[in-house]
Amino acid sequence: MTASLADVAITGFAAASSYDIHRPSYPLEAVQQLLTRLNVAGRQGARILDLAAGTGKFTQLLAEREERFEVVAVEPHEGMRSELEKKGLRNVTILEGDATRVPLEDGSVDAVIVAQAFHWFAHDEALNEFHRVIVPRGVLGMIWNVEDYNSPQSWKATTSWEAKMREVTWSVEDEHPRFRHEKWREIFDNQLSTNPLSILIAQPLFSLPIGEDSVKWSIWLSRDDIWQRFHTLSQISNLKGQQLENAKAKVFEAIDEATDAERNEQGGLELHGQTLFCWMSAIPRDS
């Protein structure tokens, strides 16, 4: 991922309004747990950087909290930023910027949150920028909604039809890391794999190992809505012509031939996933 927004993300998220409609919000249980870990739950007026805020899925949850957080939402994608601006969220300042160019002063936020995006910029340059803007011992949080069909291959899918959908997801690769590849973990794992002396020399910016937890969820969606949600994945939305039709056909085949799908009275299917969240405290630099 370059310092600027990758072309694949620019085109993959071009339909920002569709992304906002079909992508899920985050379970309130997971939000509460993450904010508690960030030491801002119950803290009136805490200033939070919501980096790569997108259309504001997580931003909106912050804005609606009774703590009346001061939220700075930074987003590089113009279309996403436009959708966020339309929401007119309380106490939210929206700025253009990215993980290596955060338009804030040093030590100016109590916490940094990256929702559904850290995998795009899991590198030292971004961590240095997060560390720059956060207060000493402030906490960096990351959170992802992960449908079974977009999960790492090492995870067990809840149903066979969602496992087949995951095969479709993994069959479309564009050489850009997504959450499911788990390459975002490497920047932290590489530090832990060294000996204590080398860690001391490297001077990690954030505490290790990272804290991690998750909340499982499910949602009832129609056949068409499952496809619309699936289509918001950037590598899928970048497909054109016959490649896109082939992917759609495979998704519908997985759904239509499902023998273990739970369906409600309206014909909706139960789609499964989990919300994973991580946190780590900023280590003060030597003065």
N, C-alpha and C positions, 0 to 999 in steps of 0.2 A: 504494500500500500504506500503510495507516494504521499508527500506532505499535503497535496491537494486531494480533493475528493476523486476517487478512482472513476474512470470513464464508465466502468461496468455498473457502478452505483448511480451515476448520473442518469444513465439510460434505464437501469433496472427500476429506479424509483421515480421515473418520469411521471407516472400516473399517481401522483401524490394523493389525490382525492380518493381513488380506489383503495390505496394503501390504508388511508385513514378509516374508511368504511369497513374494510374486511379484516384488518389486523386486530387482534384482541387487545383489551386492556389487561391490567395485571391484577391478580388476586389480592384483595385488601390484606389478607393474612400475610402474604409475602412482603407487601409494601411496609406493613407495620414492623415486621421482623427486621427488614433491611434498615429502616430508619432508626430503629432501636440500636442496631449495631453501629450505625453512623453517629450515634450520640446526639441526634437532633429530634427524635421523637419527644413530644411534650415541651420542646424548647421554643418559646415564642420568638418569632422574627429571625430565626436562624437563616443565614444567607447560603443558598445552595446553588452550585453550578450544575445544570442539567446539560451535559455535553452530548453533542450529536442528538439533539432533542427530537429531530424528525418532525412529524406532524403534531407532536405534543401528547402522545399517549401517556407517558409517565408524567410529563409536565402538568397535565390537567389534574392528576391525582395529588400532586404536591400543592397545587393552587387551591384545591378544595379542602385541604387540611385545616383544622381549627388552630394550628400553631401560627397561621398567617406567615408562612415562610416568605422570605424575599428570594425569588427564584430568578436566576439568570440563565436563559435558555439559549445555547449557542448551537447553530446549525449551518452547515455549508451549502446545503442543497436549496436553491431558490424556491423550487416548487413546494418542497416540504415546509420551508419557512413560511411561505405564503399561507398554507393551510393552517399552520399554527397561529399566525397572526389573526386569522378570521375568528378564532375562538374567543378573543378578547379576555384572556384569563387574568384574574386578579393578582396583583403584585408580581407580575411576570414581565421581565425585560427580555426582549428577543434581539439577539445580535448575530451577525454573520461571523463565522470563524470555524476553525476545525481543531483537531486534537493537538496540532503543533503551533497553532496561532489562536490562543484564547485572548480576546481583547479585554483582559482584566488585569488589575495591579497585583503585585506580589502579595501573598498572604491575605487575600481579600474575601475568601469564602470559607465557611465552616465545614463544608463537605462537598465532594464531587461525586456525581452519579452519572454513570454511562449505561443507558438502557438499550439493549438490543443492538449494540454497535461496537463493543470493545474489540471484537475479532478483526475489524477493519484496520485497526491501528495499534496492534499489540507490539509496540516497539519502545525502545529506550527514549526516543525523542518525545513521544507522547507522555510517558511516565514523568519525564523531567518537567514537562509543561504542567501536568497535574500538580506535581509537588511544588512548583513555583507559586501557583495561585491559591493553594490551600493553606490554612493556618497551621502552625506547628502542632503536630499530633492530631490534626484533622483526619478524617477517614474517607478513603476512596471506596465507592461501592459500584458494583456492576450487577446487572440483572438481565435475564433473558427469558422470554416465553419460548418454550421448545415443544412444538407438537411432535408426537411420536413419528410422524412422517418426515420430520426434519431433524431427527436426533442422530447422535453418533451411532455408528454400527455396533458398538459395544453395549448399547442400551437395549433392553428387551422391550419390543413394541407390545402394547396391550392386546392387540388383535392381529390376526393374520392379514386382514385387508389393509391395515395401517402399515404393516411391515412391507406389503407390496407397494404401497405408495412411497415408502421410504426408498425402495429400490429405484423408483422413478427419479426421486430427488438426487440420489447418488449417481445416477447415470448421466446427469447433466453437470459437467464440470467446466469451469472457465479459468482455472488456475488461480482463483482468488480465494483466500481462506474465509470460511464461514464458521459459525459456532460449532457446527457438527464435526468439523475437522479437528477441533480441539487444539489447534496450533497456538491459539492465544495463551494456553497454559505454559508454553515453552519458555517464555520470558521469565516466568517465576521458577519453573522447574530447573532451568539451567543454573540459577543461582543456588538452589538447594542442593544440587548435585556436586557442588564444589566443596572444598574443605573449609573449616572455620577461618583459616588465615586468608584464603583468597576472598571469602565473603567480606572480611574486614577491609581488605584492600579495595574491593569493588564498591563498598559503601552503598548497600541497597537503599533505595529511597523510601520503600514501604516495608512494613513488617511481614515476615514470612514464618511459617507457611500461611497462605491466605485462608481466611475463614470461609466456610461454604455451607450452604443449606439449600433446601428445595421444598416446594409445595406442589403436590399433584392436583390436577383439576381435569374436568371434562366439560364439554359443551355440546348441545344438540344443534346440528346444522343440516340443512337440506343438501341433497346431492350437488346442486348447482352452487350453493354457498361454499361447500367444501372446495370445489374447483376454484371459485373466486378467491378464496383465502390462499389456496395453494399457489395461485397465479401471482400473488404479491411477492413471492420469493424472487429476489432480483435475478437469479440465474434462469428462472422459469419465465419471468416477464420479458427477458431479453431474447427469448426464442421467437422465431418468425416462421411464417408459412407452414410447411409440412412438418417441421420439427415441433412446432407448437401444437399442431393437430395431433401428432403422434403421442406427445406427452399427455394431452387432454384425454385421448382415447384410452391410454393405459390407466389413468386415474379413474375414469368411469368404469373401466373393466374391473379394477380392484374393488370398487364400491358395489357394482352390480352383481358380482360373483361371490360377494362376501357371505360366508356361512356362519360367522361368529359376530356379526354386527348387531348391536342393540339399536332398535328403532322405536320411536315414540308413536303416539296416535296420529301425529301429523306427518309421519313418514320420515322424520328427521333421524339422522344417525348420531350416535354418541362418539364424538371425537375426543381423543385423549392427549394429554400432554403434562408438562410440569414447568414450573417457574423456578429457575436456578438463580441464586444470588450469592455474591461473594463480597468480601470486604477486607480491607487492610489499612492500617494506620500509617500516616506519614511519619517518617523518622526525621527529627530535626537535623539539619545540616550543622556541622561544626562551624562555629562563628570565628 
